[in-house]
Amino acid sequence: MSATSSKAVEPWDCEWAAERAAHSQKYLGRHYPDECLENLRALDECEEAAHEAAMTSDKDAYLAALRSYCRAGRDEALRTRRGAA
C-alpha cells in the first residue's frame, strides 16, 4: 500500500450505532440512574470518542468507546455512592 492510498470507509449504519448507544444508556439508567444524571461530565470523553469513531466508520472503536462509556458511568456512580455512605 502506498503512502498516498487510504483505507476505504464503509457506509456508517446509523441504526446499528443508535441501537448500541441506546443499550449503553439503558444499562447506566437501569443500574445507576441517579448517579449518572448527576455526573454527566464524567461521560464526555467517552461520548467524544464514540463520535469520532462514528465519523470514521470504525465499528470496533465505536464499541470500545461505548464500553468505556458504561465503565465510566459505573465508576462515577460507585464513587458517588461511596461518598454518600
Summary of the structure (lengths in Angstrom):
residues: 85
radius of gyration: 15.8
end to end distance: 57.5
largest distance: 58.6
contacts: 206
relative contact order: 0.16
helix: 78%
strand: 0%
